[in-house]
Amino acid sequence: MESKKEIVLHGIAASPGIVFGKAYVFAKQAPRVEEKSIVESEVPLEVERLQNAVDRSEKELQKVLQLTEQKVGSQKAKIFEAQIMILADAVLFGSIRKRVQKELKCAEFAVHREISKYQQLMMNSSDEYMRERAHDVEDVKNRIIRNIQQEKLISRFEPNSIVISEILTPADTVLFSRNEVLAYATDMGGVTSHAALLSRSLNIPSVVGLKEITKQVLTGDSIIVDGYTGNVIIHPAAETIERCIERKKEHEHFDSRLKEIREFTAQTTDGKIVHLSCNIEFSEEAVSVHAQGSTGVGLYRTEGLFLRTENYPSEDEQYSEYRAIVEKAHPHKVIMRTLDIGGDKVVSSSSSEENPFLGWRGIRVLLDMPEVFLTQLRAMLRASAHGEVWIMLPMISGIKEIRQSKEFLEQAKNELREKNIPFDENIKIGAMIEVPSAAIIAGEIAQEVDFLSIGTNDLIQYLLAVDRGNEVVSSLYQEFHPAVIKTIQNIINDAHRAGKPVSMCGEMAGDPVALLLLLGLGLDEFSMTPHILPEIKKIIRSVSFAEAEEIARHVLEMKTEDDIKDFLRVNLHSMVPELLME
């Protein structure tokens, strides 16, 4: 019998690890919803069908919540608390019942239309994080519809399989782990998705964004998933399997050696010290600050708390969450980013923006909603009494926004002083540089704040006019584009001239290939996904700052992204030969 041709697919590494095994293709179809009209006498029955489905959905999610708590802890299980809260949203389900009663439509159609409205608002967001959260909302919607239609879902299959799917929900990720699943590989999804977060917590290798793997794999096919490189190999040849097994051993050996340096300082061979910190979303992740040997939290995304609550969380709710993070990270600092989601979080909004990428989001929303801003600032200030807190402002485009924000911060301080509530009087405030206008005047902004943080994900999109979520132009999203590198150099130089430190919290900060360049440009702090941090520390401890500066000088003279990337790869491999590179 002729062996099948080996196929290599390239995706996004979402959870580390290398596995070889048999595929199980999970063909989870979205439920079919038809616009079925009903007569008035059927309204009570439809409302009853709706309520029964909501009750059943809640029971299912409570079980998933309990299983998640057992496997990865209560904090990450809050993903499902947020979904359960959607089911308890009286305003939302009041609107759905009104649709059934007034429009005389079946329950599943009313659910689909009403929840899709909010889901679409989130999908239109320019923020990748918000777009990922839209999938969580869709999961709740589909769960209710399936229960209205009384459909059963598969959650058990042959153990020790590699699950292939278009996309996995957080619930799928947890439930499938009961089958001792080896790995996940999906057409869609990103590293910030809740499914990816849970994969990492469950230590299940995962590759996402493979586009069409579900069309190229059949259940039972042999497959390799490489959660380090983002590669998936279908029908691997015997020599490929041998190489995979060997690389797995190399990674395990390399990972064990990385553990040995976790407590060491991120210091170059000629004495330059840089700070390595973590990007987190949940308070439980703050434990990884110590586990991975970092020097704090370089980006705490506060959006998770806002999306887990039915309305805007109160000052006490926010304070409780922020304090937990600060205490877990102590004695290291926590940089808390103020709310950074678009106006689409205002759930009562029924209008969508034509161009949300250039719309009402980040600091623009907060300055227009003083009470929301002041409540969050007071909660952050109160948390600063329990450890070192820095406050970071997102989506800054000019000086006026900085000054207005500082006025709000002073007002929040005064309100706490009047109540004799303690806080850090000298709390630091910084600005995210992710808009080209802010990059151009980074020096002036640096004079107004205590630190700058470069958000490369948005900065690159805005600089190159490329939506990396748009497959037609996503290949033009180039983090090593000469214009991007020169912009980063100018931000760092301008901030240093003002005597202010610069950190980076975008994906580029955790890219080993970019490290030597960023180090050579003088970046003071790298903030990244926790599991990448030990590898970045290893590289820093293996090179000299003088060498990195020389590499940066060469790169600044280069004309194309390909030349820059190749040059950096060659130098990284020659300077850190034990690093496992493709």
N, C-alpha and C positions, 0 to 999 in steps of 0.2 A: 504493500500500500504506500502510495506516494505521500511523503510528509508535507504538511502545509507550510507555506512560505512565512517566514518570520516577519512580523509587523511591529514597528516601533512608533508609539504615539508619545507626544510631548504635552504635558499638562503643567499644573502648578503643584509643587510639593506642599501639602497641607499638614501632614503629620509624619514624622520621621520613621524609618525602618524599611527593610527590604524583605519581601516574601515571595515565594514561588508556590503556586497551588492551582486548584481548579476554580473556574469562574462559575458564579451563580448570577444570572441576569434577572434582576428584580424589575419587572415591567409594571411599574406603578402608574396607572393611568389616572389622570384627573377625572373626577366623576362627571358624567354627562348631565347637563342641566338644560331642560327645555322650558320655554316660556309657556307654561300650561295654565290656562285660565280655569277658574273655579266659579261655582255659583254661590250666592250669599249663604245658603244653608250649609255649605261645606266649610265655612270659615272656622267654626269651633274645632272641627276635626283637624284642619291644617295647623291651627295654633297649638293643638295638643301634640301633633306630630313634631312640630318645632320644639316644644318644651321637652318631650321625651328624648329627642336627639341631643338637646343641650345637656340634659341630665346624664345621658349615657356618655357623652363626650367628656364631661367632667370626671366621671368614674374612671374612664380610660386614662385620662391625664393624671389623675391622682395616683394610679398604679405606676405610671411612667415616672412620676415625681419621686415616689418611694424607692423605685429601683435605682434611679439616678443618685439619690441620696446615699444609698448603700454602696454604690460603685465609685462615685467621685466626690461625694460630700454635698452638704446642703446648699453651699453658695452657688455652685454651678447648676444645681437643680432649680434655682430661681428662674431659669429659662422657662420652665413649665409652670411655675407660679404665675408668670406673666401671661401665659396662654389661658390659664384657668381664670385669671382676672378679666380677660376679654369675654369669657362666657358669663361672667357676673355683671357685665356692663349693662345697667338698666336702660341707659339712653339708647345704646346701640340696638338692643333687642326690642325696645319700645318702637323704634323706627321700623324694624323688620316686621313686627306684628301689624303696624299701621299699613305697611305695604300690602300685606295679605288681606287686611280688612277693606282698605279703600280701593286698591287696584285690582282686587280679586284675582291674585296670582298664587300659584302653589308655593309652599313654604321654602323649598330648595331654591326656587328662582329668586325669592325675596332675600334670602340669605346671600346668595351669589351676588346680586346687584348691590346690596348695601355694604357688605364687607369689601367687595372689590373696589368700591369707591375710595376707601381709605388705603387699601393695598396699592392702588395706582398712584396715590399721592406720594407714598413712600418710594415706589419704583421710579418716580420722576425726580427724586432727589439727586443732587450732584454728589452727595456723599455716599461712598461705597458701603460704609457701615449701615446707613439707613436702607439702602437697596437690599442688603442682606437680611435686614430685619423684616422686610416685606415678605420674604419667604416664610417666616414664622407665622405671620398673619394669614398667609395663604394656607398654611398647614391647618390652622384652626378652622378656617372656612371649609376646607375640603373634608375635615373630620366631621363637622356638623352635617354637611350634605350627605356624606356616606351613611351617617347614622339615621338621617331622615329616610334615605332610600334602603336602609337596613342591609348595606353591603358589608361583607367580611373582608378583612385584610390579612395577607400572609405576613407572619412575623417569625415563623419557624421554618427551617429548611435544613439541608445537609450540613452538618457541622464542618468546621475547618474549610470553609469556602471563602473565595474572594468575591465580595458583592459588587456587581456592576449595575449602575443605575443612572438615569438622567440626572437626578438630584436626590439627595437624602435629606429628610427632615431631622431635626434634633431627636424626635421620638424614634424614628427608624434607627438612628445611630446607636441609641441606648438599647432598644429592644433586640436588635440583631446581635449585639455583643453577647447575648445569652447563648447564642449558637457557636460560641468560640470562633467568631469570624476572624479571618486572617488579615484582611485589608479591605479598604473601600476605594473604588475608582469611579468617578462620575463625569458626565458630560459638562455639567455646569457647577457653579459654586466658587467660593473664594476662601482665602485663608482667614478672613474675619468672620466667616459664617459660624453660627452656633454649632452646626454639625462638625465643622473642622475643629472647633475648640473642644468639643466632647471627644472626638477621635484622639486628639493629643492627650486628653486627661485619661482616656481608657487605654492608652498605649497601643492603638491600632493604626498601623501605617495607612496613609490616605493621600490620594492624588486627585485633584479636582480640575475643572476647566479643560477636560479632554475633548470637548466638542461633540465627537461622534463615536465614542467607544461602544455605546449600546448598539450601534449599527454594524460593528465589526467583530463582536464577540458573541458566541453562543454558550449557553450553560454547558459546563463540562470541558470547555477549552482550557488548555494549559496557559498560564499567564504569570508574568512577573510584575510586581508593583514595587517601584523604587520611590519611597517617600522622602528620600534625600534630594534626588535630582528632578523629580516630577515626571520621570519616564515610566511608561507601561509597555511591556513587550508581550505581544500575543504570539502563540505558537513558537516559543523560544527553542532554538536549536540546542543540542546537547552541550556544545561548548559554551553557549550563552548561559545555560543553567549553571554550569561549573563556575563560570566567571562570577555569576550572581552570588553563589554560595561563598566564593572566596571574598567578594566585596563585603558581604554581610559580616564575615569574620573580621575583616579589616576595620569595618565601622565599629563593631563591638569592642575591638581592641582599642581603637582610637577614642571611643566614648569613655572607656574605663580610664584612659590616660588623661582625658579632659577633666574627669572628676578630681584628679590629683591637684589640679591648679585652681579649683573653684574658689579657694580661700585666698589666693594670691592676688596682688595688685595688678591691674592692667597697665603694665609699665614696659616701655620699649627697652631694648638692650642698652641704649645710651641714656636711660633715665627719664624719658618723657612719660608722665603719668596722664592717662585719659580716664574719663568716667564712663562706665558701662551700666546702663539702667534698663528697666523693663517697661514695655507697654502692657497695661492691664485694663480689664473691664469690670471684673468682679473682685470683691474684697478678699475672697479666698486665694486669688492669684497672687496677692501680696506676699504670701508665704514663699513663692518662687524667687522673690528678691533675695532671700538668704540661700535658698536651695541651689540657685544657679550662680551664687557668688557675685551679685551685682551690687552697685552702690546706690540703689534706690529705685524709685518709680519715675521714669522720665516722661511718661504720659499715662495719666489715669483718665479714661474716657467716662465722663459722668453720664453720658446718654443712656447707658444701660439701666440705671436707676429710674430715669424719667420714662423709659419705655416699658418698665415693669409695673408702673402704677397707672391706675385708671385716669387720674388727673395729674396735675403737677404735684410732685411730692412736697410735703410740708418741710419747714425748716428743721424740725426735730427728726423727721425721717432721713433727710439728707445728712444731718449732723451725725446721726447714729452710724450710717454707712461710712462716711468719711473718717470718723474717729476710728472705726474698726480697721480701716486700711492703714491709717497713720500709725496705729499701735503695732500692727503686724510688721510694718516696714521699719520701725524704729530700730537702731538709731539713724537710719538713712532717711533722706528727704523723699517727699512725694510731690510731684508736679501735677496739680489738678487742673485740667482744662475745663473752662466754663462751658456750659451747654453748647454743643456744636451740631445742631440739627436744623434743618430748614423750617420755615413757617408751617410746613405740612404736619408738624407735630401738634399744631393747634387743631385738635380733632374735630372741632366744630366747623372748621373751614370746609367749604364745599367747592372752592375754586382752586384750580391748579395753575401753576405758573408756566408760561410758554417756554421759558428757558431757565429752569431751576439752577443750572450751573452758575448763572450770573444773577441769581435772585436773592430772595429774602432768607438768609441763613447766617449761622454763626453769630458774631458780635452784633450784626444788624438786627437780628431778632431780639436779642437781650436789651439793646439800647431802646428799642421800641416797646419793650415790656418791662418797665422798671421794677415792678413788684417781683416778677420771676427772677430778675437779675439780683436784686437786693436780698431776696430770700436765699439764693444760692451763695452769695458772697458771705452773708452772716453765718451760714452753716460751715463754709470753708474756714472762716476766721475762728469759729468756735473749735473746730478740729485742730487748728494750729496750736492750741494750748496743750496738746498731747504729743506733739512731735513737730518735726520740721515740714512745713507746707509752703510750696510756691504756687502762685496762681498764674495760669496761662490763658491769654485771650486769643480765640481763633478768628480767622478770616479778617484780620486787620488789613485795611487798605490805605490808611493814612493816620496822621498825627491826631486829628480831631477825635477819632474813635478812642484812641489811647487816653486822651485827656478826659473825655466824658466818662470812660470806664473808671479812671482814677478818682473822679468825683463821686461816683457811686460807691467805690470802695471806702472812701472817707466817710460817706454817709452811713454805710453799714458799720464801720468802726464806732462812729459816734452813737449809733443806736445801741450797740453792745455796751459801750462805756456807761451810758445812762442806766443800764440795768446791772452794772458791775459784773458783767460776764467776761471772764478772762480770754485773751487771745494774744497772738504774737504781734506786738506793736510794729515790729520791723519786717513784717511778712513781705517776701519778694513778689514782684509782679513782672510778667514777661509777655512777649508777643510772639505769636506764630507767624512766620514769614512763609506764606503760601500763595500770595497774590503778587503778580509782577510789580505793581505800583509800590508795594511794601518792600520788595527786593531792591528796587531802585533807590529808595530813600532809607535803606536799612540803618545807615549811620545816624540819621536824624531820629529814627524810632529808638535806636539803642540808647540815645541820650535821655529818652523819656522813661525807660524801663530798666529793670535789673538784669534781664537776660533775654536772648532771642532763641527761638527754636524753629528749625527749618522743617516744614511739612512737605517733603518731596512729592508725595502722591499727587496733591493738588497743584503744587508749583509747576511740576513738569507738564501736567495737562493744560494749565493756563498758558505757560510759555510757548508750548508747541501747538496750541489750539487743537488738541487731540483728546477725544473722549475714549479712554482705554477700555471702557465697557462696550464700545461700538466696534464690532468685529471687522467692519469695513476698513476702519482706519487704525485699529489697535496696534498694528505693526509699526506705526509711526510714533508710538509712545516709547521714547528712547531715554533712559536715565543717563546714558553716557553721551548724549548729544553735546557737542562743544558749547552750545549756548547755555545748556543746563549747568555744565561744569564751571563756566566763567561766571555765571550768576551766583553759584554757591561760593566761589572764591571771593567775589565782591562782598557778599553778605558777611562772610567770616572776617575779611579784612576790615570792613567798615565798623563792625561790632568791636573788634579788638582795638581799633583806634579810639573808640569811645570807652575802652576799658571794661567791656562787658563780655561774658562768656557766651558761646553758641553751642546749642545742642541740635541733634537731628532726630526726629521721631517717625519719619516715613520709612517705607520698606527698604530704601537704599541704605539706611543705617545698619541693617542686618545682612547686607549682601557682602560675602567675603571678597568678591572680585572688586567691589568699590572701596573696600577698607583702606588699602594702601594709599589710594588717591585722597580720600577724605582725611586720613591721618596726616598726609603731607600738606594738605591745604590748611591744617591747623584746627580742625574741628575739636572742640573740648569734650563733648559728651555724645555718646551713641546710645540711643534708646531703641529697643527691639523686642520682638517676640521672645519670651524667656528661654525657650529651648535652643535658640541659636546662640545665645550669649557665650557659653563656654568655648565654642569654636572661634568666635571673634576674639576672645581674650587670648587664646592660644596664638593666633596670628600676631597680635600686638606684642606679645612677650617674645616673639621669635624674630622681630625685625628692629632696625634702628630708625629713629625719627629722621635722621639725616638721609637715609636711603629713601624713606617715604617722601621727603621733601623733593629729592631729586626726581623721583618718579612723577610727582605732581607737576614739576616744571616741564618735563617732557610731554606729559598729557596736554598741558595748556597750549602747546604748539601744534597739536594734531588737529586734523581737519574733519575726520569722520568718526561716527560711533563705532563702526566695525574695527577700525585701526586702534582706537582707544581700548576697546574691550579685549582685543587680542593681546595688546601690549601689557595690559594689567594682568591677564591670565598667565602669560608667560612669566612675568616677574613674580607673581604670587607663588607659582609652582616652584620656581628656582629658589626663592627665599624660604619657603615653608614646604619642602618636598614631602613631608609626611602627611600633609593635608590631602584628603581624599577628594580629587577633582575628576570631572569627566573629561 
